[in-house]
Amino acid sequence: MPPSIRYQKLIQYFLQGLLILGPVTITVYAIYVVFDKIDSILRPAINFPGLGFIIIIGFILLVGYLSSFFMMSRILTVIDQLLDKTPGIKLLYSFIKDFFEAFAGSKKKFTHSVLANIENNNVWRVGFITQHDMSRFDLADFVAVYVPMSYSVAGNVYIVPKERVKAITNISPAQTMKFAMSGGVTEVIEEQRAVLD
C-alpha cells in the first residue's frame, strides 16, 4: 500500500473516531458539569458525592408534587403574585418565569412551528409563532415569530404579516427546533444512519 493511501486511511480513521467520540464526550461532560454544579450547592453541608444532587432533585420533585394540591397551589400563587408586583424584582422574575413557561408547563410557546418569509423574498426561516395577535402594536394582521439561531440558545423575534408565514405540519415542534438549532444537519445525519443500517 503506497504511503499516500496509508496516510489517507489514517486521516479517515481519525475523523471517524472523532465523529464517534466527539458527541459522546461532549454529552457526558455536559451531564457531569450539570451534576457537579447541582451537587456542589449542598457540598459544604453534605460532603458525600451525589447525595446533594439526589436531595435537590428530590426537593424539586416534592415541590412539583405538592403544587398539585389546592392549599399548596394557593400559597404558590400568593408568592407568585408578590414577586410579580415587587418593584425591581418584578422585571427579572417575570422574564425568568416567562422563559421557563415558554419551554414547559401549560403555557408552552414553542408549539406552532412555521416557515417565515422575513425579508419578503424567496428565503424562508424556521421559527415559532409566539404571539398570534399583534394589535397592541397597531399591526392587526401580523404575528410574532421567534427564529432560533443554529448552535446557540439565542434567537431573534420578527413581526411579520400572517400571509408570509407557513405552518410546518409534517414534523413536530421538537423536531423543528432540533433542525433549526443544528443548522439543518439533523435530517442528513438521520438519513445517513438509515443508509448505514
N, C-alpha and C positions, 0 to 999 in steps of 0.2 A: 504493500500500500504506500503510495507516494506521501511524502511529508505534508504536502498542502492539504490532501484529503484527510490525513490524520488530524491535522490542526482544525479543519472544519468540523470534524466529528467531535473533537474536544469542546469546541465552542457550542455546538449543538447540544451536547450533554450538559454543559454548564447552564445554558439557557433553560433547558428542560427542568433541571434541578431547581433553578431559581423560580420558575413558574409554579413548581410544586411546593417548595419550601417557603417562598415569599408570603403568599396569603395565609398559610398555616401559622408561620412565625408571628406575623403582624397581628393576627386574630388572637393567638394565645397570649401575646404580650399585652394587647389591649384588655383582655379579660383579667390578666394578672394586675395591671395598673388599677383597674376599677376595683377589683377585690382588695388590693392593698390599701387604696385610698379609703374605702369604706371601713375596712378592718382597723385602720390606724386612728379612726375617730375615738374609739374606746381604748386604744393601746396604753395610755398612761395608767388607766384604772385596771384594765384586764390585759395582762401581758402573756396571752396564750394565742398563738396564731390561728386565725379562723373563727375564734369564739366571738370576737367583736362583730365580724361580718354576719354571723348567724343571728346574734342578738338584734342588730339593726334591721336586717331583713325581716326577722320575726316581728319586730315592733311595727314596721311599715305594714305588714300583713294584718296585724292586730288592729291598727288604726283603720285600715280599709274594711275589715270585718265589722268593727264597732260602728263605723259610719253608716252601715246599712240599717241600724236600729234607730227608731224615731227620736229618742231622747238625745243620743249622741249626735244625730243629724242636726237637731235643733241647736245644740251647743256649737257645732262646727259652723253652722250658718251665722250665728251671732259673732263668732270670731272672724269669719269671712267679711261680714258687713263692717265690723270695727276696723279691720285692716284696710278695707276698701274706702273708708271715709277719713282715715287719719292723714292729715297733710304731710307731705314729704314721703311717707311710706306708700301712699296710695298709688303713685305712678309706677314705682318699682314692683309692688305686689300685683297690680292689675296686669302689667306686662308679663311677668313670670307666669301668672295664673293662665292668661290667655295663650301663652306659648305652650304650656303643658296640655291645656284643653284642646289645642289645635291638633295634637298627635294622639290623644287618648280621651277616654270618657265619652259622655253623651253628646258633647258639642264638637266632635271631631270636625276639622275644617278641610283636611286634605282628602275628601271623598269624591269630589267632582273633577276628575282628570279631563283635561282638554288639550287641544292644539290651538294655540293663539297666534294670530297674524298681527304682530305688534307694529311693524313699520308699514303696513298696507302694501306689501309686495308678495312675492311667492315664497317667502321664507316663513316657516311655522315653528313656534317654540312649544315645548312640552311644559304644561303648567297645571294649576289647580284653581278653580274658581273659589275664592274665599268670601266674596260678597256679591250677591245677586242683584242688590238694589243700591245704586249709587246716586239716588235722587238727592241725598244730603249735600252732594257736591254740584247740584244742578245738572246732573248728567243722567237723564231718565232712562235711556236705552243702552247704558254701559254696565259692565261688570268689572270687578277687581280680580285680576289673575296673578297668582304667585308663581313665579318661574324659578325653580331651584337651579343652583349652579352645580356643574359637574365637579365631583371630588371635593365638595365643600358643604358646610351646613348653611352657608349664606344663600341669598337669592334676592330677586327683585320683584316688586309689585307694580303691575301695569294696569291702568284703567283703560279698557278698550271697548269699542262698540260690540254689542251682542252678535251682530252678523259676522264679525271677524273671529268668532270662536266656534270650534267644532268639538263636540263631546267625543271622548275616547270610550268606546263601548266594548271592544273585543279583548281588552286586558284590564285587570283590576287596578285600583288606585295604588296599591302597594307595588305592583309590577311597574306601573308608570313612574313612580318615584325612584325605583331601583334603576330603571332605564335612563332617566334624566340625570341622576347623580353619578352614574357610572360612565357618563359621556356617550351613551348609546351602545356600549360594547356588550352589555348583558346578554342580549339575544344571540349575538355572534358566538359568545362563549358557550351558551346552551346548545346552539346548533352544532358547534364543533364537538361537544361532549356526546351529542346524539349520534354523530357520524362515527366517533371512536367506539361507542357502544355497539 
